[in-house]
């Protein structure tokens, strides 16, 4: 039978069943002193890189930019480092240590983004959301002028009369999201977007 990944199969395994790099990480991180501190700093640098890449990937979709995005990545990396050091004994060696550790950074970014939107629930309706409304309401091209007047009045009412929470519910219901707002994008846990 041909191996799925030759590099994994060719990696020398230590007596504990770990690849040498993973064994080194575990040995140093379970120890004490300056070697452990240096390894923690090196691991933190790796986690910050991974967290920054993850927030950069998700950032445009969740409309967070600049220093707030970088701060979120640094917080996620620090929390991931704490979780990793607390769970070293749970590392089973089924993957490389760095792969296992990166999973924590990605998870922490996801959790931080989700908490961010629970604390900052304002959901602005952008032009794309408003442009999808005619299709959602089934208007044809002959009603375009009427639609524009109606949309302008509706936009004014939504922006001026509704609370932040009401705007969020309006956005979810008008764009086809049937779930309560609970996912990291603030839109809902179900399939969001215009329904076909």
Secondary structure as UniProt FT lines:
FT   HELIX           6..10
FT   TURN            15..16
FT   HELIX           20..29
FT   HELIX           34..62
FT   HELIX           66..86
FT   HELIX           88..90
FT   HELIX           97..119
FT   HELIX           127..137
FT   HELIX           141..143
FT   HELIX           144..161
FT   HELIX           164..174
FT   TURN            175..176
FT   TURN            184..185
//
